[in-house]
């Protein structure tokens, strides 16, 4: 069923129908609106996942203790924390 949609004459006829329905002016507006929607969706998903990760890291008492310990150890002269 999907193989029939990939035929060049069907794609051309579909694009021609879309062009006739929307017109060249509205087609550019439609494309830019779709692009803005996709960018906003990606930004929201990225912000939500980074916020969830930060909240998960901050929730555990072990993480808070490790951060406090690393902050103290960084003050010691000559001590290096691997990876920081």
Secondary structure as GFF3:
##gff-version 3
##sequence-region A 1 84
A	DSSP	alpha_helix	2	5	.	.	.	ID=ss1
A	DSSP	alpha_helix	8	59	.	.	.	ID=ss2
A	DSSP	alpha_helix	61	74	.	.	.	ID=ss3
###
